């Protein structure tokens, strides 16, 4: 049985190392694009669209940060759609009316519904959708608009940074977002980025031609990204452009978020399954399938880890029993005799992870804690595997997770 487990572990590890090495080689080719600056020659009018539901605790900070960005005020329109809030969201936003902020109220229908409602109010050629709990860096919009000089670019995303880095869980997520930003930039460099989260600049004409956000999915940001790339348009990523977001501060809230995200991604891949294949190049043959492969790897490692832990526990009890529970004899056994191919495989996987950490740290203009990276790899990855398993269970049972 252990031989079968070792074989499975080797296969899974090989796939994981292959993917990591592929990205490392891609980085060596595209490193110069990480901090490339584009000069913005014109300042087109941009409408900022913020869907808000029960956001009284955060909406003031969001609007204040938005009104301080470095962009001509006469070229900026801010629209808030109150999606059936039962708190003071509408009242608070209304006070910003003197500063040019417009607010519309509708019955609750979800984020995608609020965005579609707001799109009908947009008159400009560019629209920036911004989550109510996100804050733009002052130069972020300029950098996004600069990327739009390429006519094939239909959308631009920013690097997402954690705003509330107070506890261990938030700092671990900061490491996670740093890796996500790194990989998003790499996939964007080969025109394979297919997700548009948090703060995204779009050409309004895309919505006029192909329709708005899918109101049935739980991850409208991934679905709209797939829709854009399915029509052979690009999503650009400005690595130095930042948007700050508030992340979950408890395991339960994090689990709800991640299960919802993964469940939604399964829904969207099912809807756009035609994109899986040679027709869409690297996106269809490598990047999108990798989402499913990643899920399979995490769940496999989770089951193997649990099985191996239980097996080793009872195996140790058996050895103790044979030795009449003589601990001195038990601990005198040379531990090197237990080292097998699994240990060497895990060593190489850890080495690849460390190389990725060094590359991410090299490109990120800001520190990434080695301590939290180790915690991320050794502990947080197990949580991710559990979240993936729960999401798969929900999806197979056709049961939508709760918000």
Wavefront OBJ file of the C-alpha trace (Angstrom):
o trace
v 0.000 0.000 0.000
v 2.820 2.371 0.817
v 4.297 1.796 -2.651
v 1.033 2.994 -4.203
v 1.030 6.058 -1.960
v 4.635 6.817 -2.883
v 3.771 6.533 -6.578
v 0.794 8.890 -6.218
v 2.935 11.342 -4.266
v 5.615 11.233 -6.956
v 3.076 11.896 -9.720
v 1.460 14.779 -7.835
v 4.852 16.234 -6.921
v 6.056 15.959 -10.523
v 3.010 17.868 -11.778
v 3.476 20.525 -9.109
v 7.182 20.889 -9.874
v 6.509 21.004 -13.624
v 4.045 23.870 -13.160
v 6.444 25.741 -10.856
v 9.412 25.316 -13.197
v 7.242 26.462 -16.112
v 6.471 29.690 -14.255
v 10.112 30.145 -13.234
v 11.235 29.908 -16.859
v 8.455 32.287 -17.875
v 9.640 34.747 -15.231
v 13.215 34.632 -16.558
v 11.815 35.562 -19.966
v 9.362 38.239 -18.813
v 11.118 39.756 -15.778
v 11.544 43.120 -17.507
v 7.785 43.615 -17.763
v 7.146 43.672 -14.023
v 8.050 47.319 -13.477
v 7.700 48.640 -17.024
v 6.222 52.145 -17.042
v 3.846 53.420 -19.716
v 3.451 57.149 -20.298
v -0.133 58.406 -20.129
v -0.620 61.037 -22.845
v -4.340 61.739 -22.452
v -6.744 61.664 -19.533
v -10.074 60.214 -20.691
v -13.155 60.464 -18.551
v -13.548 57.506 -16.200
v -16.666 56.458 -14.311
v -16.015 54.679 -11.009
v -18.761 52.199 -10.165
v -19.056 50.951 -6.564
v -21.641 48.301 -5.615
v -22.425 48.550 -1.909
v -24.508 46.398 0.411
v -24.546 47.178 4.149
v -21.210 48.963 3.859
v -21.740 51.675 6.473
v -18.551 50.779 8.340
v -16.243 51.179 5.360
v -17.866 53.196 2.570
v -16.689 56.609 3.866
v -13.052 55.494 3.867
v -13.461 54.027 0.379
v -14.915 57.249 -1.043
v -12.418 59.500 0.727
v -9.492 57.493 -0.623
v -11.015 57.520 -4.096
v -11.478 61.296 -4.108
v -7.788 61.742 -3.231
v -6.372 59.820 -6.192
v -4.067 61.567 -8.654
v -6.414 62.020 -11.601
v -8.128 65.158 -12.982
v -11.304 65.639 -10.954
v -13.235 66.916 -13.980
v -12.488 63.591 -15.679
v -13.726 61.460 -12.801
v -17.304 60.386 -12.121
v -18.163 58.357 -9.010
v -21.323 56.244 -8.899
v -22.423 54.173 -5.890
v -25.194 51.620 -6.254
v -26.840 50.845 -2.920
v -27.876 47.231 -3.360
v -30.737 47.033 -0.873
v -28.757 48.007 2.216
v -30.580 47.842 5.542
v -28.026 50.009 7.387
v -26.880 53.649 6.944
v -24.968 53.106 3.687
v -27.322 55.274 1.595
v -27.367 58.068 4.168
v -23.575 58.152 4.448
v -22.953 58.153 0.685
v -25.544 60.878 0.184
v -23.346 63.239 2.224
v -20.699 62.918 -0.498
v -23.127 64.377 -3.031
v -21.507 67.813 -2.627
v -18.256 66.245 -3.823
v -19.860 64.899 -6.967
v -20.634 61.360 -5.820
v -23.883 59.984 -7.264
v -25.903 57.308 -5.514
v -28.668 55.047 -6.739
v -30.707 52.651 -4.632
v -32.179 49.358 -5.812
v -33.613 46.191 -4.325
v -31.063 43.621 -3.224
v -29.948 41.425 -6.093
v -26.280 40.754 -5.464
v -23.047 42.379 -6.564
v -23.366 41.490 -10.256
v -26.908 42.862 -10.299
v -25.723 46.136 -8.735
v -22.907 46.435 -11.285
v -25.288 45.878 -14.195
v -27.648 48.484 -12.764
v -24.808 50.971 -12.480
v -23.521 50.285 -15.995
v -26.776 51.702 -17.338
v -25.879 55.022 -15.680
v -22.339 55.173 -17.108
v -21.768 57.555 -20.013
v -17.959 57.529 -20.269
v -15.834 55.228 -22.442
v -14.089 53.709 -19.412
v -15.558 52.335 -16.213
v -13.679 51.305 -13.089
v -15.533 48.803 -10.899
v -14.396 49.005 -7.288
v -15.407 46.813 -4.352
v -16.776 48.785 -1.415
v -14.014 47.505 0.880
v -11.114 48.434 -1.401
v -8.903 51.536 -1.563
v -6.933 52.677 -4.598
v -3.336 53.862 -4.376
v -3.077 57.489 -5.532
v -1.398 56.679 -8.858
v -3.340 53.471 -9.569
v -5.899 54.876 -12.016
v -3.239 56.632 -14.101
v -1.359 53.366 -14.471
v -4.502 51.495 -15.435
v -5.541 54.015 -18.085
v -2.016 53.936 -19.526
v -2.390 50.207 -20.164
v -5.500 50.908 -22.253
v -3.399 52.406 -25.050
v -3.297 48.901 -26.515
v -6.566 48.614 -28.449
v -6.796 44.859 -27.828
v -6.748 45.424 -24.066
v -10.329 45.389 -22.821
v -9.607 45.358 -19.101
v -6.834 46.217 -16.629
v -6.337 44.835 -13.129
v -4.133 45.937 -10.240
v -1.958 44.160 -7.720
v -4.050 43.472 -4.623
v -2.469 44.275 -1.264
v -3.794 43.432 2.197
v -4.912 46.548 4.058
v -5.548 45.099 7.528
v -2.266 43.295 8.259
v -2.879 43.041 11.997
v -2.976 39.360 12.886
v -1.312 36.129 11.826
v -4.130 35.143 9.476
v -4.070 38.489 7.657
v -0.286 38.394 7.297
v -0.457 34.897 5.844
v -3.011 36.150 3.328
v -0.599 38.962 2.505
v 1.930 36.310 1.433
v -0.802 34.592 -0.570
v -1.809 37.801 -2.386
v 1.851 38.542 -3.147
v 2.123 35.193 -4.917
v -1.178 35.761 -6.720
v 0.013 39.168 -7.971
v 3.226 37.570 -9.208
v 1.423 34.836 -11.133
v -1.211 37.221 -12.497
v 1.517 39.380 -13.993
v 3.173 36.354 -15.567
v -0.070 35.076 -17.098
v -0.936 38.576 -18.318
v 2.467 38.769 -20.049
v 1.423 35.887 -22.323
v -2.171 37.169 -22.696
v -3.644 34.457 -20.501
v -4.985 36.429 -17.543
v -8.672 35.563 -17.132
v -9.773 37.012 -13.795
v -10.659 40.590 -12.926
v -11.036 41.093 -9.138
v -11.391 43.996 -6.642
v -10.650 47.064 -8.811
v -10.880 46.707 -12.586
v -10.871 49.176 -15.450
v -12.998 48.205 -18.473
v -13.816 49.661 -21.844
v -17.511 50.418 -21.574
v -18.081 49.350 -25.175
v -17.419 45.730 -24.208
v -20.518 45.672 -21.991
v -22.557 47.435 -24.657
v -21.611 44.772 -27.207
v -21.413 41.554 -25.170
v -23.610 42.228 -22.159
v -22.837 42.825 -18.502
v -21.966 40.645 -15.527
v -23.424 37.187 -14.976
v -25.883 37.500 -12.086
v -26.116 33.741 -11.506
v -22.475 33.030 -10.715
v -20.801 33.557 -7.341
v -17.608 34.883 -8.953
v -18.608 37.498 -11.494
v -14.998 38.722 -11.654
v -13.776 35.381 -13.020
v -16.749 34.951 -15.359
v -16.314 38.398 -16.922
v -12.601 37.666 -17.314
v -13.409 34.462 -19.197
v -15.940 36.338 -21.313
v -13.337 38.940 -22.279
v -10.684 36.386 -23.202
v -13.226 34.204 -25.023
v -13.707 37.073 -27.474
v -9.934 37.217 -28.076
v -9.365 40.400 -26.044
v -6.657 40.904 -23.438
v -6.688 41.616 -19.701
v -3.606 43.608 -18.680
v -2.026 43.689 -15.239
v -0.198 46.696 -13.874
v 2.098 45.155 -11.273
v 3.083 48.454 -9.615
v -0.517 49.689 -9.483
v -1.997 48.882 -6.075
v -5.428 48.395 -4.602
v -5.767 47.645 -0.892
v -8.437 45.268 0.357
v -9.736 44.162 3.748
v -9.307 40.408 4.168
v -11.081 37.988 6.537
v -9.740 37.944 10.095
v -11.245 34.634 11.227
v -10.948 31.076 9.922
v -14.727 30.778 9.501
v -15.070 33.949 7.406
v -12.026 32.970 5.353
v -13.520 29.533 4.719
v -16.823 31.018 3.523
v -14.982 33.355 1.174
v -12.635 30.771 -0.323
v -15.284 28.064 -0.697
v -17.493 30.598 -2.475
v -14.630 31.651 -4.750
v -13.705 28.102 -5.704
v -17.299 26.989 -6.145
v -17.860 29.999 -8.402
v -14.763 29.195 -10.460
v -16.085 25.662 -11.044
v -19.394 27.148 -12.221
v -17.632 29.544 -14.582
v -15.339 26.888 -16.033
v -18.369 24.703 -16.672
v -20.104 27.596 -18.423
v -17.033 28.380 -20.546
v -15.836 24.787 -21.002
v -15.384 25.451 -24.722
v -12.297 27.469 -23.766
v -10.530 24.327 -22.555
v -8.536 23.250 -25.586
v -6.032 24.163 -28.278
v -8.146 26.974 -29.730
v -7.213 29.267 -26.843
v -3.513 28.424 -26.789
v -1.723 28.480 -23.425
v -4.899 29.703 -21.748
v -6.976 26.724 -22.849
v -4.311 24.047 -22.646
v -2.406 25.070 -19.510
v -3.658 28.026 -17.441
v -7.362 27.122 -17.125
v -6.809 23.338 -16.725
v -4.266 24.201 -14.024
v -7.148 25.453 -11.837
v -8.617 21.957 -11.794
v -5.185 20.333 -11.476
v -4.378 22.588 -8.506
v -7.595 21.486 -6.797
v -6.761 17.839 -7.446
v -3.228 18.236 -6.099
v -4.349 19.880 -2.856
v -7.066 17.319 -2.168
v -4.741 14.410 -2.994
v -2.037 15.728 -0.678
v -4.643 16.258 2.046
v -5.819 12.635 1.882
v -2.289 11.265 1.582
v -1.153 13.363 4.530
v -4.014 12.161 6.720
v -3.559 8.537 5.686
v 0.206 8.652 6.210
v -0.190 10.272 9.637
v -2.631 7.600 10.791
v -0.497 4.828 9.303
v 2.719 6.060 10.923
v 0.948 6.447 14.265
v -0.261 2.839 14.340
v 3.035 1.623 12.861
v 4.892 3.308 15.738
v 2.497 1.755 18.251
v 3.195 -1.632 16.705
v 6.957 -1.125 17.035
v 6.522 -0.048 20.666
v 4.444 -3.113 21.347
v 7.136 -5.366 19.836
v 9.691 -3.658 22.056
v 7.461 -4.099 25.110
v 7.016 -0.286 25.185
v 10.698 0.274 25.964
v 11.080 3.950 24.937
v 14.869 3.893 25.299
v 15.151 1.203 22.608
v 12.521 2.939 20.459
v 14.351 6.296 20.398
v 17.697 4.620 19.822
v 16.536 3.579 16.343
v 18.410 5.445 13.615
v 15.829 7.819 12.026
v 17.744 7.802 8.720
v 16.400 4.331 7.975
v 12.916 5.820 7.587
v 14.011 8.259 4.872
v 12.606 7.146 1.524
v 11.607 8.625 -1.826
v 8.759 10.551 -0.213
v 11.192 12.566 1.883
v 13.348 13.443 -1.112
v 10.254 14.387 -3.119
v 9.029 16.712 -0.377
v 12.526 18.195 -0.188
v 12.504 19.125 -3.882
v 8.958 20.479 -3.646
v 10.086 22.658 -0.735
v 13.089 23.808 -2.744
v 10.874 24.876 -5.654
v 8.588 26.729 -3.211
v 11.607 28.554 -1.772
v 12.761 29.571 -5.256
v 9.301 30.946 -5.982
v 9.427 32.884 -2.711
v 12.774 34.429 -3.685
v 11.411 35.475 -7.097
v 8.256 36.995 -5.619
v 10.282 38.836 -2.994
v 12.635 40.108 -5.708
v 9.830 41.623 -7.790
v 7.694 42.962 -4.949
v 8.688 46.418 -3.760
v 8.013 45.690 -0.134
v 8.974 43.006 2.328
v 7.479 39.540 2.455
v 8.047 37.817 5.759
v 9.949 34.530 5.507
v 8.293 33.452 8.749
v 4.777 33.908 7.365
v 5.836 32.238 4.119
v 6.879 29.125 6.087
v 3.584 29.209 8.004
v 1.782 29.636 4.663
v 3.463 26.532 3.219
v 3.342 24.273 6.277
v -0.023 25.206 7.796
v -2.118 27.477 5.589
v -1.783 25.136 2.597
v -3.640 22.472 4.602
v -6.470 24.923 5.200
v -6.574 25.623 1.470
v -6.853 21.899 0.789
v -9.788 21.624 3.187
v -11.488 24.615 1.530
v -10.977 23.025 -1.895
v -12.490 19.751 -0.680
v -15.546 21.522 0.760
v -16.022 23.486 -2.480
v -15.837 20.309 -4.562
v -18.391 18.653 -2.271
v -20.755 21.615 -2.619
v -20.327 21.603 -6.383
v -20.938 17.871 -6.781
v -23.989 18.084 -4.504
v -25.203 21.177 -6.433
v -25.502 23.134 -3.214
v -24.489 26.796 -3.283
v -22.279 27.907 -0.375
v -23.428 30.733 1.876
v -21.982 34.243 1.798
l 1 2 3 4 5 6 7 8 9 10 11 12 13 14 15 16 17 18 19 20 21 22 23 24 25 26 27 28 29 30 31 32 33 34 35 36 37 38 39 40 41 42 43 44 45 46 47 48 49 50 51 52 53 54 55 56 57 58 59 60 61 62 63 64 65 66 67 68 69 70 71 72 73 74 75 76 77 78 79 80 81 82 83 84 85 86 87 88 89 90 91 92 93 94 95 96 97 98 99 100 101 102 103 104 105 106 107 108 109 110 111 112 113 114 115 116 117 118 119 120 121 122 123 124 125 126 127 128 129 130 131 132 133 134 135 136 137 138 139 140 141 142 143 144 145 146 147 148 149 150 151 152 153 154 155 156 157 158 159 160 161 162 163 164 165 166 167 168 169 170 171 172 173 174 175 176 177 178 179 180 181 182 183 184 185 186 187 188 189 190 191 192 193 194 195 196 197 198 199 200 201 202 203 204 205 206 207 208 209 210 211 212 213 214 215 216 217 218 219 220 221 222 223 224 225 226 227 228 229 230 231 232 233 234 235 236 237 238 239 240 241 242 243 244 245 246 247 248 249 250 251 252 253 254 255 256 257 258 259 260 261 262 263 264 265 266 267 268 269 270 271 272 273 274 275 276 277 278 279 280 281 282 283 284 285 286 287 288 289 290 291 292 293 294 295 296 297 298 299 300 301 302 303 304 305 306 307 308 309 310 311 312 313 314 315 316 317 318 319 320 321 322 323 324 325 326 327 328 329 330 331 332 333 334 335 336 337 338 339 340 341 342 343 344 345 346 347 348 349 350 351 352 353 354 355 356 357 358 359 360 361 362 363 364 365 366 367 368 369 370 371 372 373 374 375 376 377 378 379 380 381 382 383 384 385 386 387 388 389 390 391 392 393 394 395 396 397 398 399 400 401 402 403
